[in-house]
Each structure stands twice: as structure tokens, then as C-alpha cells.
Amino acid sequence: MKKSTMLLALTFFLLFSKINAQKERAVWSKEKANEWYSKQGWIRGCNFIPSTAINQLEMWQQETFDPTTIDRELGYAAGIGLNAMRVFLHHLAWEIDPDGFKQRVNEYLAIADKHHIKTIFVFFDDCWDANYAAGKQRDPKPGVHNSGWVQDPGKLLSDIDPEAIVTLEKYVKDILTTFKNDKRILLWDVYNEPGNSNYKSKSLPLLAKVFSWGRQINPDQPLSSGVWAPDLTELNTFQLKNSDVITYHNYSDEKEHAMVIDSLKKYGRPMICTEYMARTRGSRFANIMPLLKQNNVGAINWGFVSGKTNTIYAWDTPMPDGSEPKVWFHDIFRKDGTPYSEDEIKLIKSLTGKK
């Protein structure tokens, strides 16, 4: 072959490889999504952060990563028959230490797998504080719900630039590429409550990008982003159109929750409720968890072990003296493993088949 022909062929190959690398797979068909779901069994679990962490950075940074607490608390979950946890990541923890971050993610997955628990990982999040920094995280404000939780990308979303997008793309693709075939991971939740914190449709461009990045990597696990606010119609439409399986949030009582389930059934895809259970708002284990099981909807409540996130306190009812509320808003266990409610534990175990 002539040198000029070889160079032409090499140029074509490199160009084709670059184009092919950007090729996106399609959204899963309903048939593929339902086949995947049929192999999972009934999904039930919690949104999980160890009680020693106030936010995602404290959970994942090297200095405060706490496998001992994670192991103990996931043991509580296994003890009541839970089989899935939804866990938030943060790009800044990756950015300052990509290899160490991935090692810690792998260590977390090993601990969870030991307890027969699969993981839903969350990439981005529009909730709570838009400002964050690496290093030591602030102490909790007494009696204030999620006083230290941080958004991702938060402040970057308010003034996003091409350089930030490049970093976020590298982050998402690195994590997905590393764990795309990992059977310990149940699902990738690409964006938690896009449009919250009054961002509204300003979150749509990043939401579209993260779905695109995910489909380019094409992990074995499905991609989803949960609908959560009926008035965000543009975001809801996009989320439902681009999710392989439907995820959603609902903190209402059983009547309203049942209406939401019925409204989403028309899409013909598996459903997982990735946030529910706020006792003082009428969303409790006693009235919601049986409803979800009856409809074969995955059940992931907010909160697990009471700790630095302060989610035993309601969103809008701070208790500055830090005293314990008579009725916990979220969470199931105290740090020592004793339950908030023995009756709730009995109910959960009866639904999960745990003796």
C-alpha cells in the first residue's frame, strides 16, 4: 500500500473512531426495560448517607470516608430485608482525587454487595446549598433539616461555562466507563430534582447533556432522572422521554400517591419511587410501602440512620434547640441501631419477607 493511501486510511479510521465514540445508543425499548426489571425482584431501600457525613463531600472525600460506619449501617438495612440504596456522588470529590474517588466508590460497592444491597448512584443535584468547597465541611445547624447538603454543580450551573462543562463531562464519563459493567450497581440516576432551587428550565441543558453522555458510554445499567414537580412540564416531558425506566418522587399520602402511580403507568415502563416517606406530611411506611409493593413499584424512602444530615427534622420546621421532634420526619434508625419505631420495623420486615 502506498504511503499516501496508508495516511488517508489512517485519517479516515481516526475520524470514524471519533465520530463513533460520540454515537449514542437509543433509549431502552419498553420491552428491554421491563425484561431488566423482571430480573430484579421487588426493589426496596433508602436514600443512604452514613450518619457521620453531613453531605456528599464528607461522605466521599478521603479524609472523612468512613467504611466502618457504612458497613455497620448497611448491616442494619440487610437486617430488615432492604436490597437497594440510593447514594449521591459529587463531582468535586472526583475532581480533586479521581483515582482515589473511584477506589472509594469501589470500596463502598464491595461493602454494599457483602450485605446483598445494590446501589443507585446519583450524579447531579439541584437541592439545598449552591455553594460548596473541598476540605472540612461545616458542622450541622442544630435542629435544621439538611443544613449542610450541597448541590452539584450548583454554583457552576448559575454561571456555567465551556470549561465547567468539559470537567463535568469527564467526570460523568469516567465514572460510567469505570463501572458500566458492574453488577453491584442497579441504576444511574443522572440528575436529582432538576429545576429545584428555582432553577426551573435552566437545568434542562445540563440534564440533556448528562443523558447524552450516559448513552454514549452505554452502561449495562439503565439511566433515569426522577420527575418530582408537576408544574415543571418541560423538564418532566424530557425526563420521561429520556429515562430507560421511570423514577419519581412523592411525599403525599396514599390517595395522591396512588394517583401518581396511575398517571405514570401509561408509559408502560418499570417504575421506582426514589423518594417518599415524610411522616408529618402523611407519607409513612404503613400507608405507602404496601401500596408500592402492590403495584410492583420500587420503594426507596428518604433517610436511614439519624445523623449529621438532621433529617429527623421537617423541611420547614426547624428546632433551634436541637431537641428531638416527637414525630421524626425521615429516618428509620438511631446510630446504635435501635429503631425509631418497632412497629415500622415489623411492617417493613413483613413486606420484605425478612424473619
Salt bridges, closest charged atoms under 4 A:
GLU24 OE1 - ARG215 NE 3.38
GLU35 OE2 - LYS39 NZ 3.80
GLU58 OE2 - LYS308 NZ 3.14
ASP71 OD1 - LYS114 NZ 2.93
ASP71 OD1 - HIS115 NE2 2.68
GLU95 OE1 - HIS91 NE2 3.68
ASP97 OD2 - ARG104 NH2 3.09
ASP99 OD1 - LYS102 NZ 3.99
ASP129 OD2 - ARG138 NH2 3.05
ASP139 OD1 - LYS136 NZ 3.84
ASP152 OD2 - HIS90 ND1 3.84
ASP152 OD1 - HIS91 ND1 2.53
GLU169 OE2 - LYS173 NZ 2.75
ASP174 OD1 - LYS102 NZ 2.95
ASP182 OD2 - ARG184 NH2 2.67
ASP189 OD2 - ARG86 NH2 2.87
GLU193 OE2 - HIS249 ND1 2.76
ASP244 OD2 - ARG25 NH2 2.74
ASP262 OD1 - LYS265 NZ 3.86
GLU275 OE2 - ARG86 NH1 3.06
GLU275 OE2 - HIS249 ND1 3.60
GLU324 OE1 - ARG334 NH1 2.98
GLU344 OE1 - ARG279 NH2 2.81
